[in-house]
Structures are given as structure tokens and as C-alpha cells.
Amino acid sequence: IRFWCADPASLIGLKQRAFGPTRSDGEPVVRDYVDVYLLMRFAADESAELRPTLKGSVRQHVMKAIELLMDDQSEAVNAGSLEMVRVGLADDAMTAAADMRRAAGRLLRQVG
């Protein structure tokens, strides 16, 4: 048996690619926004260590995820912050949105 593990930056890139789909009932899938926030917040140091090898499409998707989570007008921040409140990761959407922007800004400084 062979196990493969993805690094945090690759997971952020994969999750960013999943931004935007809707369920069969038309509701947007917002869990990916929160997953990216959590990876940015708790795995930023590991992602930053990969900076020298962070290239190509993975880098593009990581940078796009950062851009979207830093933009408080984006669907990623709006829907993601509401989902964070819904699952108990934040007390209110404004605090959640600020946390998302902070995590994205920190990762940008580390990998930018």
C-alpha cells in the first residue's frame, strides 16, 4: 500500500478550484471557502516553507484563493463567513470575515 499526502498549499489550490459550484437544489457549496480559511490560518507556516517550490498552477490557485479571501466583497468571504458562524467557528459574520482576511493576508506575506 502506498499513501500520498498533499501539502497544505496544494490543498488550498485544489479547494480554490472547487469554489463556486452549486448543489442540485441550487444552493452554493460554501464549505470549500471555510476549508481554505482553516488551511490558511492553521497551516500557513507549512505552506510558506514550500515557497521555493510553489510554482505553476498550484501557485496560481493559491494566489487566487488569497485574493478572494482578502476581498470582503467576494462570494468567498460573504458565504464563507456565514458558514463559519453556522458551524460555530465564529460568533458573527463580521468577525469571521475579518479572520478570513487576516489569514489570507498572513499567507500572502509568507508566500507572496
C-alpha positions in Angstrom: 0.0 0.0 0.0 1.3 3.4 -0.9 0.0 6.6 0.8 0.2 10.0 -0.8 -0.2 13.2 1.2 -0.9 16.6 -0.2 0.8 19.6 1.3 -1.3 22.5 2.6 -0.6 24.7 -0.4 -1.7 22.0 -2.8 -4.9 21.5 -0.8 -5.5 25.3 -0.9 -5.1 25.2 -4.7 -7.4 22.2 -5.1 -10.1 23.8 -2.8 -9.9 27.1 -4.7 -10.6 25.2 -7.9 -13.8 23.9 -6.3 -15.0 27.4 -5.4 -18.4 28.2 -6.8 -20.4 25.0 -7.6 -24.0 24.6 -6.5 -25.9 21.7 -5.1 -28.7 20.1 -7.0 -31.2 22.3 -5.1 -29.3 25.4 -6.4 -27.7 26.3 -3.1 -24.0 27.2 -3.4 -21.4 24.9 -1.8 -19.6 27.0 0.7 -17.6 24.5 2.7 -14.6 24.9 0.4 -14.3 28.6 1.4 -14.1 27.7 5.1 -11.7 24.8 4.4 -9.3 27.2 2.6 -9.6 29.7 5.5 -8.7 26.9 8.0 -5.7 25.8 5.9 -4.5 29.4 5.6 -4.9 30.0 9.3 -3.5 26.8 10.7 -1.1 25.6 8.0 0.3 28.9 6.8 3.8 28.1 8.1 3.9 24.8 6.3 2.7 26.5 3.1 5.3 29.2 3.4 8.1 26.5 3.8 7.0 25.4 0.3 7.5 28.8 -1.3 10.6 27.9 -3.3 8.7 25.0 -4.9 5.3 26.7 -5.1 5.0 27.1 -8.9 2.7 26.8 -11.8 -1.0 26.2 -11.5 -0.8 25.4 -7.8 0.8 28.8 -7.1 -1.8 30.5 -9.3 -4.7 28.9 -7.4 -3.2 29.6 -4.0 -2.8 33.3 -5.0 -6.3 33.4 -6.4 -7.6 31.9 -3.1 -5.7 34.6 -1.2 -7.0 37.3 -3.4 -10.6 36.1 -3.0 -10.4 35.8 0.8 -8.8 39.3 1.1 -11.7 40.9 -0.8 -14.6 41.5 1.6 -16.9 41.9 -1.4 -16.2 38.4 -2.7 -18.6 35.5 -2.5 -15.8 33.5 -0.8 -15.8 35.9 2.1 -19.5 36.6 2.3 -20.6 32.9 2.1 -17.6 31.6 4.0 -18.1 34.0 6.9 -21.8 33.0 7.2 -20.8 29.3 7.1 -18.2 29.9 9.8 -21.0 31.3 12.1 -23.3 28.4 11.2 -20.8 25.8 12.2 -19.6 27.6 15.3 -16.2 28.8 14.2 -17.2 32.5 14.7 -19.7 34.4 16.8 -20.7 36.7 13.9 -20.1 37.2 10.2 -18.1 40.4 10.6 -15.6 38.8 12.9 -15.5 35.7 10.6 -14.8 37.9 7.5 -12.1 39.8 9.4 -10.5 36.5 10.4 -10.6 35.3 6.8 -8.9 38.5 5.5 -6.3 38.3 8.2 -5.4 34.7 7.5 -5.2 35.4 3.7 -3.0 38.5 4.3 -0.7 36.5 6.5 -0.3 33.8 3.9 0.3 36.4 1.2 3.1 37.9 3.2 4.6 34.5 3.6 4.4 33.1 0.1 3.9 36.3 -2.0 
